[in-house]
Amino acid sequence: MNSIKHIAASVALGLAALTASAQTGSLDLSLANTGKTVNPKMYGIFFEDINFAADGGLYAEMVKNRSFEFPNRLQGWRASGQFQIMEDGPFENNPHYMRLNYSGHSEKYTALENDGFFGMGVKEGAEYRFSVWARTPQGGDGKIIVELCDIASMDEEQAVASQEIAITSKEWTKYTVILKPSKGVAKSTLRIFLDGKTTVDVEHVSLFPVDTWMGHENGMRKDLAQALYDLHPGVFRFPGGCIVEGADLATRYNWKNSVGPVENRPLNENRWESTFPYRFFSDYHQTYGLGFYEFFQLCEELGADPLPVLSCGLACQFQNDDPSAHQPLDEIQSFVDDAIDLIEFANGSVDTKWGKVRAEMGHPAPFGLKYLAIGNEQWDQIYIDYLTPFVNEIRAKHPEILLVGTSGPNSEGDQFDFLWPEMKKIGADLVDEHYYRPESWFLSHGARYDSYDRKGPKVFAGEYACHGAGKKWNHFYTSLLEAAVMTGFERNADIVRLATYAPLFAHYEGWQWRPDMIWFDNFQTVKTVSYYVQQMYSTHTGTDVLDITMDGKPVTGAEGQLGLFASAVYDSAKKQVYVKVVNTSDETRRLNFNIKDLKKKEFIACQGSISLHCDEMDVENTRENPDLIVPVSSFTDGINEDGTIEIAPKTFKIYIFARN
């Protein structure tokens, strides 16, 4: 027999020769049909503009305050010479622009500088597209010089790229040049000089890498988008959680402001700029450059189902105790209309108002929206009162849309217990559960969904992460416990239909919240252990749940189960079985591995395994060592001659079996 053992043969012998005293435990895998199917799009991603995830992150724009619309109009800029902030610009929603006048001295420039988001990282020989809307308001021919500079350099010449742009019209015109740095600079500065005496107005000053994800001009940073693609996400929840509510209704995320020409999308305050006094960023705003069109487009390119979240008319309940902060319930129709219009934007024909907007932006075909969430972490009767008009109208006009409600901000407690029955009454298709909890919670919740009502709404685990006690970093151990609790998702895939870890992105210099799945700086992407846990699940999803038990009980980390968690699925297309085992204990576990319910003449063979392991619990992947902890594949079967398996301490392992 070759190195890949035919486990059926072992089962046929019944493993009778093995004695109980030789083993620590026994895992029994049944190949019988449980009737539980797995949503092929079960594991996905959740994006929120927190930790500079959009502007300064996934959204590849490199200029901060590009339209001079920050409350402090010059925030992000340094200006010298003779300049004026004007407010009668060409774009209705972004009326401010900069007027550059002759300084009056041949050796004194009127100039602007912008450091972008924690400096502008540029690579040697790469191409960067600079664009600006400009004019000469008094006529004549004007000129500006655009440079990328290494201001930390001790060289006399700091410019690593430079271009002249002739401004030749009194009318607002878009000008574009390509900058190609002569060397790489981690924190370069963009400089704009007025050259000559002719006044020049500049608006919507922009700098993008030419090489964006899929080559889009208003595009995503390629390495960050690639990291998302490599996750093979099935669903993409956006544009966030708390930013959907806003610090108040005026600053909620308004999807209609995020579509149309990018230069006319209005600025929005980001509620994360001042949420944490120890991580205060007064210049953290949303340009809406990464808007709903871009989100839908990215979903399509990633192969993920879009799951947008809209405001239900309630401002953030954490921040607003006064009922007057919310939209009056008898005036809620405009919010309901926003939801109906979004469905039209995503799915409507080009003959509809919002379908036409989508088509004009470059996508005549519908995006195929299936899910829509209304509200984020709302609670109590007030949420039900506000949600009801949405449910009634969407059900009447778009019964094909699956509606997602929420169970509030907590994973248990009075608010949670109140909302679940209400979600069933109101007819929600899925309920969004959130849990940022410590190690003890994850260790004790392997069986969380075993007793859920199968006749009610399905579960969407929309935000979850294990938060280490007092540390809250992406340590190996917390990621391991996420893998453990996810076996409970998988065993209960008939009720848990979607799951998305949160948050997704964090800038090393601009974070507010941790842990996060992907960390980055201007050049580098660091995938955490949590990233690899998610990837291992999303690439081994399967189609059907199989029963795997220890002493006849689900393997949930319960007392007497040796610190083990386990689940198993069958992939009917690939004819493969994926057995996921998590050993949270400090000891190697040697186990009988018994496969039951093989059909006549059927055999099953182990093709190998994938392991995620580390000997130290409080370590993580870093910029200095981004590949410290990564999955390791083995193409040997990992099954001992006596039919046992061994799971090293603190290990997440997937066994891959071929079934024939």
Salt bridges, closest charged atoms under 4 A:
ASP28 OD2 - LYS596 NZ 3.82
GLU61 OE1 - ARG66 NH1 2.71
GLU69 OE1 - ARG73 NH1 3.94
GLU69 OE1 - HIS96 ND1 2.97
GLU87 OE1 - HIS96 NE2 3.57
GLU113 OE1 - ARG78 NE 2.85
GLU113 OE2 - ARG191 NE 2.47
ASP115 OD2 - ARG78 NH1 2.77
ASP150 OD2 - LYS183 NZ 2.93
GLU164 OE1 - LYS143 NZ 3.60
ASP195 OD2 - LYS143 NZ 3.04
ASP201 OD1 - ARG99 NE 2.78
ASP201 OD2 - ARG135 NE 2.88
ASP211 OD1 - LYS222 NZ 3.06
ASP223 OD1 - ARG221 NE 2.74
ASP230 OD2 - LYS527 NZ 3.84
GLU273 OE1 - HIS285 NE2 3.95
ASP283 OD2 - LYS64 NZ 2.50
GLU294 OE1 - ARG265 NH1 3.00
GLU300 OE1 - HIS363 NE2 2.86
GLU301 OE2 - HIS216 NE2 2.62
ASP305 OD1 - LYS41 NZ 3.34
ASP305 OD2 - LYS370 NZ 3.71
ASP338 OD1 - LYS256 NZ 2.89
ASP341 OD2 - LYS256 NZ 2.73
GLU377 OE2 - HIS434 ND1 2.69
GLU393 OE2 - LYS397 NZ 2.90
GLU400 OE2 - HIS398 ND1 3.00
GLU412 OE2 - ARG437 NE 3.41
GLU412 OE1 - HIS445 NE2 3.77
GLU412 OE1 - ARG448 NH1 3.99
GLU422 OE2 - LYS425 NZ 3.25
ASP429 OD2 - ARG395 NH2 2.87
ASP432 OD2 - ARG237 NH2 3.44
ASP432 OD2 - HIS434 NE2 2.92
GLU433 OE1 - ARG448 NH2 3.20
ASP450 OD1 - ARG491 NH1 3.10
ASP453 OD2 - LYS424 NZ 2.64
GLU463 OE2 - ARG237 NH1 3.01
GLU463 OE2 - HIS434 ND1 3.58
GLU490 OE2 - LYS580 NZ 2.84
ASP494 OD2 - ARG454 NE 2.88
GLU509 OE2 - LYS187 NZ 2.86
ASP521 OD2 - ARG623 NH1 3.19
ASP586 OD1 - LYS650 NZ 2.24
GLU587 OE1 - ARG589 NH1 3.29
GLU602 OE2 - ARG659 NE 2.27
ASP615 OD1 - HIS613 NE2 2.80
ASP618 OD2 - LYS471 NZ 2.72
ASP618 OD1 - HIS475 ND1 3.91
ASP637 OD2 - LYS5 NZ 3.23
GLU641 OE2 - LYS5 NZ 3.82
ASP642 OD2 - ARG590 NH2 2.75
GLU646 OE2 - ARG590 NE 3.40
